[in-house]
């Protein structure tokens, strides 16, 4: 039976091709893009057809299946070297999301043990990465919802739902679970400039899944907190470093500072695949900077004054000391730090 609050799947494997819901066209059109090579998938990741760290990782996993099939047909004697080029192309598509590298490493490990005809094994591994993400999201949803009291209202930033994951969502998964439990008095979504993921995507998801939501401008968040309009801000993450610093959509840091000032809970929801133990802190992360046109234009039309320039970092770094709770599929960590996160580190 379909969960009436979880009906969206933006990534599908259909008849040997990867099918992506083109998020650039939402909420006004539900268009699907069918891809059959790694170059096309890398472009789709880079151009925001698909976005959100877990979704990018899942998409890249299926892209390796496509690439292996194509390269084996093109160059039976040298296909592995060509496949390595495809994997490097995918890895460079959006460098800040650690799930991208994590998924590609899993696919490479699968390839190493798959023998001369790896197609079936690679496809099975991609399916496994996808299904594990959905299962983890449901676990995180239940863990995070357990922190919320009846009558609380929440604010979320960017899009962290089924569009950004394999399904159900990270931060939006917590909101889905809390809503189903009858706990939430209200849900607010920040618009999330410049791509308007909150206005276009989160609002669309919540309306589609029958969860009422109120959209606010990003700059209204502090005033909403001052008026005691929300008790929680719940966000996802594109990367969490070894000390607990959180790299997430630009504007997250602003929200964390405002939460601390106003006594509002700040919850980060991210699967263990988002934890990056190779980096000591968020200051070591390469932050993606996107084109100035994304700020200077809106809907294809110039909105900035002629001659204006723009700085467009896609992400920011929220220090660990501003995070009240980190929720993963393994449970809840209060006030995450290096020692607490170390317990989640995979055994070598």
C-alpha positions as CSV (number, residue, x, y, z in Angstrom):
1,X,0.0,0.0,0.0
2,X,1.4,3.4,-1.0
3,X,2.4,5.7,1.8
4,X,0.3,8.9,1.1
5,X,3.1,11.0,2.5
6,X,5.8,9.3,0.4
7,X,4.8,8.9,-3.2
8,X,7.8,10.4,-5.1
9,X,10.8,8.6,-6.7
10,X,13.0,10.8,-8.9
11,X,15.6,8.1,-9.9
12,X,14.5,5.0,-11.8
13,X,16.2,2.3,-13.8
14,X,13.9,1.5,-16.8
15,X,14.6,-1.0,-19.6
16,X,18.4,-0.6,-19.4
17,X,18.4,3.2,-19.1
18,X,18.6,5.7,-16.2
19,X,15.5,7.8,-15.9
20,X,15.7,11.1,-13.9
21,X,12.9,13.5,-13.1
22,X,14.3,16.8,-14.4
23,X,14.2,19.0,-11.3
24,X,15.0,22.1,-13.3
25,X,11.4,22.1,-14.7
26,X,9.6,21.6,-11.4
27,X,7.1,22.5,-10.1
28,X,5.4,23.4,-13.5
29,X,6.3,20.3,-15.5
30,X,7.2,16.8,-14.6
31,X,9.6,15.9,-17.4
32,X,11.8,12.8,-17.4
33,X,15.3,12.5,-18.9
34,X,16.4,9.1,-20.2
35,X,20.2,8.6,-20.2
36,X,22.4,5.8,-21.5
37,X,26.0,7.0,-21.0
38,X,28.2,8.4,-18.3
39,X,28.8,11.7,-20.0
40,X,25.1,12.4,-20.1
41,X,24.7,11.5,-16.4
42,X,27.7,13.7,-15.5
43,X,26.1,16.6,-17.3
44,X,22.8,15.9,-15.6
45,X,24.5,16.1,-12.2
46,X,26.4,19.2,-13.0
47,X,23.4,21.0,-14.6
48,X,21.1,20.2,-11.6
49,X,18.7,17.8,-13.4
50,X,19.4,15.7,-10.2
51,X,20.7,17.3,-7.0
52,X,21.0,16.4,-3.3
53,X,24.0,14.4,-2.1
54,X,22.4,11.0,-1.7
55,X,20.6,11.3,-5.0
56,X,23.8,12.3,-6.7
57,X,25.5,9.2,-5.3
58,X,22.7,6.8,-6.4
59,X,22.7,8.4,-9.9
60,X,26.4,8.0,-10.3
61,X,26.2,4.3,-9.3
62,X,23.7,3.6,-12.1
63,X,26.0,5.7,-14.4
64,X,28.8,3.2,-13.8
65,X,26.5,0.4,-15.0
66,X,25.8,2.4,-18.2
67,X,29.5,3.2,-18.7
68,X,30.7,-0.4,-18.2
69,X,28.1,-1.7,-20.7
70,X,29.1,1.0,-23.3
71,X,32.8,0.6,-22.9
72,X,32.8,-3.2,-23.1
73,X,30.9,-2.9,-26.4
74,X,33.2,-0.2,-27.8
75,X,36.6,-1.6,-26.7
76,X,36.5,-5.2,-25.4
77,X,40.2,-5.3,-24.9
78,X,40.6,-1.9,-23.1
79,X,37.3,-1.2,-21.6
80,X,38.4,-0.9,-18.0
81,X,40.8,2.0,-18.7
82,X,38.0,3.8,-20.5
83,X,35.6,3.1,-17.6
84,X,38.2,4.7,-15.3
85,X,37.9,7.9,-17.4
86,X,34.2,7.8,-17.0
87,X,34.4,7.4,-13.3
88,X,36.7,10.4,-13.0
89,X,34.3,12.4,-15.2
90,X,31.4,11.5,-12.8
91,X,33.5,12.3,-9.7
92,X,34.2,15.8,-11.0
93,X,30.6,16.7,-11.7
94,X,29.9,18.2,-8.3
95,X,32.9,18.0,-6.0
96,X,31.4,19.0,-2.6
97,X,28.9,16.1,-2.2
98,X,30.9,13.3,-0.5
99,X,28.2,10.7,-1.4
100,X,29.3,11.0,-5.0
101,X,32.8,9.6,-4.2
102,X,31.4,7.1,-1.7
103,X,29.1,5.6,-4.3
104,X,31.7,5.5,-7.0
105,X,34.1,3.8,-4.6
106,X,31.5,1.1,-3.8
107,X,31.0,0.5,-7.5
108,X,34.7,0.3,-8.1
109,X,35.0,-2.3,-5.3
110,X,32.2,-4.2,-6.9
111,X,33.9,-4.1,-10.3
112,X,37.1,-5.4,-8.9
113,X,35.5,-8.6,-7.7
114,X,33.0,-9.0,-10.6
115,X,35.1,-10.8,-13.2
116,X,35.1,-10.4,-16.9
117,X,31.4,-9.7,-17.3
118,X,30.5,-7.4,-14.5
119,X,27.2,-6.0,-15.8
120,X,24.8,-7.9,-13.6
121,X,26.9,-7.5,-10.4
122,X,27.2,-3.7,-11.0
123,X,23.5,-3.3,-11.6
124,X,22.7,-5.3,-8.4
125,X,25.1,-3.0,-6.4
126,X,23.5,0.1,-7.8
127,X,20.1,-1.2,-6.8
128,X,21.5,-2.0,-3.4
129,X,22.9,1.5,-2.9
130,X,19.4,2.9,-3.8
131,X,17.4,0.6,-1.6
132,X,19.8,1.1,1.4
133,X,19.4,4.8,1.1
134,X,15.6,4.6,1.3
135,X,15.8,2.2,4.3
136,X,18.3,4.6,6.0
137,X,16.0,7.5,5.4
138,X,13.1,5.8,7.1
139,X,15.3,5.0,10.1
140,X,16.5,8.6,10.3
141,X,12.9,9.8,10.0
142,X,11.9,7.8,13.0
143,X,15.0,8.8,15.0
144,X,14.6,12.5,14.3
145,X,10.8,12.5,14.9
146,X,11.5,11.1,18.3
147,X,13.1,14.4,19.3
148,X,10.1,16.5,18.3
149,X,7.3,17.3,20.8
150,X,3.6,17.4,20.0
151,X,2.7,20.9,18.8
152,X,6.2,21.8,17.6
153,X,6.6,23.7,14.3
154,X,9.7,23.2,12.1
155,X,11.6,25.1,9.4
156,X,13.6,23.4,6.7
157,X,16.1,24.7,4.2
158,X,16.7,23.7,0.5
159,X,15.3,20.3,-0.5
160,X,16.1,17.2,1.4
161,X,13.2,14.9,0.4
162,X,12.6,12.2,-2.1
163,X,14.0,14.5,-4.8
164,X,17.3,14.7,-3.1
165,X,17.6,11.1,-2.1
166,X,16.5,7.6,-3.1
167,X,13.2,8.3,-1.5
168,X,11.5,9.6,1.7
169,X,14.3,12.0,2.5
170,X,16.7,13.0,5.2
171,X,15.5,16.2,6.9
172,X,12.2,16.0,5.0
173,X,12.0,12.3,6.1
174,X,12.0,13.5,9.7
175,X,9.3,15.9,8.8
176,X,7.3,13.2,7.1
177,X,7.6,10.8,10.1
178,X,6.7,13.6,12.6
179,X,3.7,14.6,10.5
180,X,2.5,11.0,10.2
181,X,2.8,10.8,14.0
182,X,0.6,13.8,14.4
183,X,3.3,15.9,16.2
184,X,3.7,18.9,13.9
185,X,1.7,22.1,14.3
186,X,3.3,23.6,11.2
187,X,6.0,23.2,8.5
188,X,7.9,26.2,7.1
189,X,10.2,26.0,4.1
190,X,12.8,28.7,3.2
191,X,12.8,29.6,-0.5
192,X,16.6,28.8,-0.9
193,X,18.0,31.2,-3.4
194,X,19.4,31.2,-6.0
195,X,18.0,27.9,-7.3
196,X,14.8,28.2,-5.2
197,X,14.9,24.5,-4.1
198,X,12.6,25.3,-1.2
199,X,10.1,27.2,-3.3
200,X,10.1,24.9,-6.3
201,X,11.0,21.5,-4.9
202,X,10.2,21.2,-1.2
203,X,6.9,23.0,-1.5
204,X,6.0,20.8,-4.5
205,X,7.0,17.6,-2.6
206,X,5.0,18.5,0.5
207,X,1.9,19.6,-1.5
208,X,2.2,16.4,-3.5
209,X,2.3,14.3,-0.4
210,X,-0.4,16.2,1.4
211,X,1.7,17.9,4.1
212,X,0.7,21.6,4.5
213,X,3.6,23.9,4.4
214,X,4.2,27.7,4.5
215,X,6.9,29.2,2.3
216,X,9.1,32.1,3.6
217,X,11.9,34.1,2.2
218,X,15.3,33.1,3.5
219,X,15.7,36.5,5.2
220,X,12.5,36.0,7.2
221,X,13.8,33.0,9.2
222,X,15.3,35.0,12.1
223,X,12.1,37.0,12.5
224,X,10.1,33.8,12.5
225,X,12.3,32.5,15.3
226,X,12.0,35.7,17.2
227,X,8.2,35.4,17.0
228,X,8.5,31.8,18.4
229,X,7.0,30.5,15.2
230,X,9.2,27.4,15.1
231,X,10.9,25.2,17.7
232,X,13.2,23.4,15.2
233,X,15.3,24.0,12.1
234,X,15.9,20.7,10.4
235,X,18.4,20.4,7.5
236,X,20.4,17.8,5.6
237,X,24.1,17.8,4.7
238,X,26.3,17.3,1.7
239,X,29.2,16.4,3.9
240,X,30.0,16.1,7.7
241,X,33.7,16.2,8.5
242,X,35.5,14.2,11.2
243,X,35.0,16.9,13.9
244,X,31.2,17.3,13.2
245,X,31.4,20.4,10.9
246,X,28.5,20.4,8.5
247,X,28.7,21.4,4.8
248,X,25.3,22.1,3.4
249,X,23.4,24.4,1.1
250,X,24.4,28.1,1.4
251,X,22.3,29.7,4.1
252,X,22.6,26.8,6.6
253,X,25.2,28.6,8.6
254,X,23.0,31.6,9.0
255,X,20.2,29.4,10.3
256,X,22.4,27.7,12.8
257,X,23.6,31.1,14.2
258,X,20.0,32.3,14.5
259,X,18.9,29.1,16.1
260,X,21.5,29.4,18.8
261,X,20.5,33.0,19.5
262,X,16.8,32.3,19.7
263,X,17.0,29.0,21.5
264,X,15.6,27.0,18.6
265,X,16.8,23.4,18.1
266,X,19.1,22.8,15.1
267,X,19.0,19.3,13.8
268,X,21.2,17.9,10.9
269,X,19.9,14.7,9.3
270,X,22.4,12.8,7.1
271,X,23.2,9.1,6.4
272,X,26.5,7.6,7.4
273,X,27.6,7.8,3.8
274,X,27.8,11.6,4.2
275,X,30.3,11.4,7.0
276,X,33.8,12.2,5.7
277,X,36.5,11.0,8.1
278,X,39.3,11.9,5.7
279,X,38.9,15.6,6.5
280,X,39.6,17.0,9.9
281,X,37.2,20.0,9.6
282,X,35.0,21.8,7.3
283,X,37.7,24.3,6.5
284,X,39.4,21.6,4.4
285,X,36.4,21.1,2.1
286,X,36.5,22.5,-1.4
287,X,33.3,24.6,-1.6
288,X,31.7,24.6,-5.1
289,X,31.3,28.0,-6.6
290,X,28.7,28.2,-9.3
291,X,28.3,30.8,-12.1
292,X,27.4,34.4,-11.4
293,X,24.4,34.2,-13.8
294,X,22.5,32.1,-11.2
295,X,22.3,35.2,-9.0
296,X,22.3,37.9,-11.7
297,X,19.4,36.2,-13.5
298,X,16.0,34.7,-12.4
299,X,14.0,32.5,-14.7
300,X,16.2,33.3,-17.6
301,X,15.7,37.1,-17.2
302,X,18.3,39.5,-16.0
303,X,17.3,41.0,-12.6
304,X,20.6,42.6,-11.5
305,X,21.8,46.1,-12.6
306,X,24.1,46.2,-15.7
307,X,27.7,45.9,-14.6
308,X,26.9,44.1,-11.3
309,X,29.0,41.1,-10.4
310,X,28.2,38.2,-8.1
311,X,29.7,35.6,-5.7
312,X,27.9,32.3,-5.7
313,X,29.1,29.7,-3.3
314,X,26.7,26.7,-3.4
315,X,27.5,25.6,0.2
316,X,28.7,26.9,3.5
317,X,30.3,25.4,6.6
318,X,28.4,25.2,9.9
319,X,30.8,24.6,12.9
320,X,30.0,21.5,14.9
321,X,29.4,23.6,18.1
322,X,26.3,25.0,16.5
323,X,24.7,21.6,15.9
324,X,22.4,20.4,18.6
325,X,21.7,17.0,17.1
326,X,23.1,14.9,14.3
327,X,20.7,12.2,13.2
328,X,22.0,9.2,11.1
329,X,20.4,5.8,10.5
330,X,22.5,4.6,13.4
331,X,20.8,6.9,15.9
332,X,21.0,10.4,17.4
333,X,24.1,12.2,18.5
334,X,23.6,15.2,20.7
335,X,26.3,17.9,20.3
336,X,28.4,16.0,17.8
337,X,32.1,16.2,18.1
338,X,35.2,14.3,16.9
339,X,35.0,11.7,19.7
340,X,31.3,10.9,19.2
341,X,31.6,10.7,15.5
342,X,34.5,8.3,15.7
343,X,32.2,5.7,17.0
344,X,30.5,5.7,13.6
345,X,33.7,5.3,11.6
346,X,33.8,2.2,9.5
347,X,36.1,-0.5,10.6
348,X,39.0,-0.8,8.1
